[in-house]
Amino acid sequence: MPIPSPNKNEKKNDFIGRCMQNENMIKEYPNEKKQAAVCHSQWDEYEKNKLKGVVIMKIMMPTDNEKMGDFMDRCMKDGGTKDECKINWDKKEGGARMDTKITKVEFQAAYPDLFTEIQKEVFDKAFSEGMVKGKEEGLLQGAESERKRIQDVETQCIPGHEAIILSLKYDGKTTGPEAAVKVLAAEKEVRVTFHKDMRDGAVKPVIQPAVGAGEPIDMNDFESEVKKYEDTHKCKHSEAIVAIANEKPEIHEAWLKKINKK
């Protein structure tokens, strides 16, 4: 009992539906689950052999007295394509139901246009499946890379800068080293501001007035101090004046003012 074969460009679901509705299939396999299993198996076999470059045709062979037109109608009604039926007509062998195999080279030589179409169909399918697989793998790799980036950013956190880390984690671009630079810059700014505030807010030191400040200074103190230094160090009078002026500038200044007023 012939099992329907997929037609060129026929989609899998369309073929499965057509296969299960075939009169011969319904008679041979009353159970729908069995019909579905046989039809799915037929599709898988078709796909497998198509990828190998071999076309297997399981379609009705012409009978001895059958005319070509009648056979072509019957063959195509049974599920064969025009080219497949034509191949079996050309290989007419007495009407027996049989599996006829044709090599890739023979098929390409006999039906170059159909061969090119099949090649394109196989390529398009493989390309589409490759694109889907590549996209899935790319998404997985991208997700893993982003997860690692976020972990690297998190490890750069310094207490007090959690908000910066949170914004960098989800910007989708900042790396761990880049996050470290930004966090350290923010920490430096915090420390500079802290020290400035400490300086600005510090209590100003109270300068205590010198003992005796504000009291009248005896102008003779300077001269007596000079005389005492001169006697003690056995030096010149001018040298004693310079020494006492350096040691006691307040009485030296008062002495100068006294002299200038005269």
ChimeraX attribute file (.defattr): number of C-alpha atoms within 10 A of each C-alpha:
attribute: neighborCount
match mode: 1-to-1
recipient: residues
	/A:1	9
	/A:2	13
	/A:3	19
	/A:4	23
	/A:5	23
	/A:6	23
	/A:7	17
	/A:8	15
	/A:9	9
	/A:10	10
	/A:11	11
	/A:12	16
	/A:13	11
	/A:14	11
	/A:15	20
	/A:16	23
	/A:17	12
	/A:18	16
	/A:19	25
	/A:20	24
	/A:21	13
	/A:22	15
	/A:23	12
	/A:24	16
	/A:25	22
	/A:26	15
	/A:27	10
	/A:28	12
	/A:29	15
	/A:30	12
	/A:31	11
	/A:32	13
	/A:33	11
	/A:34	15
	/A:35	20
	/A:36	17
	/A:37	13
	/A:38	18
	/A:39	24
	/A:40	18
	/A:41	13
	/A:42	19
	/A:43	20
	/A:44	13
	/A:45	13
	/A:46	18
	/A:47	15
	/A:48	13
	/A:49	12
	/A:50	17
	/A:51	15
	/A:52	10
	/A:53	18
	/A:54	17
	/A:55	21
	/A:56	17
	/A:57	20
	/A:58	20
	/A:59	24
	/A:60	25
	/A:61	26
	/A:62	25
	/A:63	16
	/A:64	11
	/A:65	8
	/A:66	12
	/A:67	11
	/A:68	15
	/A:69	9
	/A:70	10
	/A:71	19
	/A:72	24
	/A:73	13
	/A:74	17
	/A:75	22
	/A:76	18
	/A:77	11
	/A:78	19
	/A:79	23
	/A:80	23
	/A:81	19
	/A:82	14
	/A:83	14
	/A:84	21
	/A:85	26
	/A:86	17
	/A:87	18
	/A:88	21
	/A:89	20
	/A:90	12
	/A:91	12
	/A:92	14
	/A:93	14
	/A:94	11
	/A:95	14
	/A:96	12
	/A:97	15
	/A:98	13
	/A:99	12
	/A:100	14
	/A:101	12
	/A:102	14
	/A:103	12
	/A:104	15
	/A:105	12
	/A:106	11
	/A:107	17
	/A:108	15
	/A:109	11
	/A:110	12
	/A:111	12
	/A:112	13
	/A:113	11
	/A:114	14
	/A:115	18
	/A:116	12
	/A:117	13
	/A:118	18
	/A:119	15
	/A:120	12
	/A:121	16
	/A:122	17
	/A:123	13
	/A:124	12
	/A:125	12
	/A:126	13
	/A:127	12
	/A:128	12
	/A:129	12
	/A:130	12
	/A:131	12
	/A:132	12
	/A:133	12
	/A:134	12
	/A:135	12
	/A:136	12
	/A:137	12
	/A:138	12
	/A:139	12
	/A:140	12
	/A:141	12
	/A:142	12
	/A:143	12
	/A:144	11
	/A:145	12
	/A:146	17
	/A:147	12
	/A:148	14
	/A:149	18
	/A:150	21
	/A:151	14
	/A:152	19
	/A:153	21
	/A:154	18
	/A:155	13
	/A:156	20
	/A:157	18
	/A:158	15
	/A:159	7
	/A:160	11
	/A:161	15
	/A:162	14
	/A:163	10
	/A:164	15
	/A:165	20
	/A:166	14
	/A:167	11
	/A:168	20
	/A:169	22
	/A:170	13
	/A:171	10
	/A:172	11
	/A:173	12
	/A:174	17
	/A:175	18
	/A:176	19
	/A:177	13
	/A:178	14
	/A:179	21
	/A:180	20
	/A:181	12
	/A:182	16
	/A:183	20
	/A:184	15
	/A:185	11
	/A:186	15
	/A:187	16
	/A:188	12
	/A:189	11
	/A:190	13
	/A:191	11
	/A:192	11
	/A:193	12
	/A:194	12
	/A:195	11
	/A:196	12
	/A:197	11
	/A:198	11
	/A:199	11
	/A:200	10
	/A:201	9
	/A:202	9
	/A:203	8
	/A:204	8
	/A:205	6
	/A:206	6
	/A:207	6
	/A:208	7
	/A:209	8
	/A:210	7
	/A:211	7
	/A:212	8
	/A:213	10
	/A:214	8
	/A:215	7
	/A:216	8
	/A:217	14
	/A:218	11
	/A:219	17
	/A:220	12
	/A:221	14
	/A:222	23
	/A:223	17
	/A:224	11
	/A:225	19
	/A:226	22
	/A:227	15
	/A:228	14
	/A:229	19
	/A:230	19
	/A:231	13
	/A:232	10
	/A:233	10
	/A:234	11
	/A:235	11
	/A:236	11
	/A:237	14
	/A:238	10
	/A:239	15
	/A:240	22
	/A:241	19
	/A:242	13
	/A:243	16
	/A:244	20
	/A:245	18
	/A:246	11
	/A:247	11
	/A:248	12
	/A:249	14
	/A:250	13
	/A:251	20
	/A:252	22
	/A:253	14
	/A:254	18
	/A:255	19
	/A:256	12
	/A:257	12
	/A:258	11
	/A:259	10
	/A:260	8
	/A:261	6
	/A:262	5
